């Protein structure tokens, strides 16, 4: 992994261990997400290149007990919170 790639989060990431986009190492570093110019702390999954985030739909769960999520479209930016106050930001160019 190159230094630049290690400085910015992956293009797509999920907090659900069942997802193929789950990455424990990245999540342990702490991920900051800005969606439509607002910092969000309730993001379950995001994709920078596709421009969307998934957030929980209240306390609603599916028949398997997994939380239902809503997909919101818009510009997404992500950064590692362990890099301090001015970290490199991953965003769609």
C-alpha positions as CSV (number, residue, x, y, z in Angstrom):
1,X,0.0,0.0,0.0
2,X,1.4,3.4,-1.0
3,X,1.9,6.2,1.6
4,X,-0.9,8.3,-0.1
5,X,-3.3,5.4,0.0
6,X,-2.5,4.9,3.7
7,X,-3.4,8.5,4.3
8,X,-6.9,8.5,2.8
9,X,-9.7,6.1,3.6
10,X,-10.9,3.5,1.0
11,X,-13.4,4.5,-1.7
12,X,-16.1,2.4,-0.1
13,X,-16.4,1.2,3.5
14,X,-19.0,-0.4,5.7
15,X,-19.3,-0.8,9.5
16,X,-21.2,-4.1,9.0
17,X,-18.8,-7.1,9.5
18,X,-21.0,-9.1,7.0
19,X,-20.3,-6.7,4.2
20,X,-17.5,-7.3,1.7
21,X,-16.6,-3.6,2.2
22,X,-15.9,-4.1,5.9
23,X,-12.3,-3.2,6.9
24,X,-11.6,-3.4,10.7
25,X,-8.2,-1.8,10.4
26,X,-9.6,1.4,8.7
27,X,-12.5,1.6,11.1
28,X,-10.1,1.4,14.1
29,X,-8.3,4.5,12.8
30,X,-11.6,6.4,12.9
31,X,-13.3,7.7,9.8
32,X,-14.7,11.2,9.4
33,X,-17.5,11.7,6.9
34,X,-18.7,14.9,5.3
35,X,-21.9,14.5,3.3
36,X,-23.4,17.5,1.5
37,X,-21.1,19.9,3.5
38,X,-22.2,18.4,6.9
39,X,-20.1,16.2,9.1
40,X,-22.1,13.0,9.8
41,X,-21.5,10.5,12.6
42,X,-24.4,8.1,11.8
43,X,-23.0,6.6,8.5
44,X,-23.3,2.8,8.2
45,X,-21.7,2.6,4.7
46,X,-20.4,5.0,2.1
47,X,-19.1,5.2,-1.5
48,X,-17.1,8.2,-2.5
49,X,-17.0,7.4,-6.3
50,X,-20.7,6.6,-6.5
51,X,-21.7,9.6,-4.3
52,X,-23.9,8.0,-1.5
53,X,-24.1,7.1,2.1
54,X,-26.3,4.6,4.0
55,X,-27.8,5.6,7.4
56,X,-30.0,3.7,9.7
57,X,-33.8,4.2,9.3
58,X,-34.6,4.8,12.9
59,X,-34.9,1.7,15.1
60,X,-36.5,-0.4,12.3
61,X,-35.0,-3.8,11.7
62,X,-35.6,-6.5,9.0
63,X,-36.9,-10.0,9.7
64,X,-33.3,-11.1,10.5
65,X,-32.8,-8.4,13.1
66,X,-30.5,-6.3,10.9
67,X,-31.1,-2.5,10.9
68,X,-32.9,-1.1,7.8
69,X,-30.9,1.6,6.0
70,X,-31.6,4.5,3.7
71,X,-29.4,5.4,0.8
72,X,-28.8,9.1,0.5
73,X,-27.2,10.5,-2.7
74,X,-24.8,13.4,-2.7
75,X,-21.1,14.4,-2.5
76,X,-19.1,12.4,0.1
77,X,-15.8,13.2,1.6
78,X,-13.9,10.9,4.0
79,X,-10.7,11.2,6.1
80,X,-8.9,9.4,8.8
81,X,-9.4,11.0,12.2
82,X,-6.1,9.8,13.6
83,X,-4.2,12.1,11.3
84,X,-5.0,15.3,13.3
85,X,-6.7,18.5,12.4
86,X,-5.8,18.8,8.7
87,X,-5.8,15.3,7.3
88,X,-5.8,14.4,3.5
89,X,-9.4,14.1,2.4
90,X,-10.7,11.4,-0.1
91,X,-13.3,12.9,-2.4
92,X,-14.6,12.5,-5.9
93,X,-12.7,14.8,-8.3
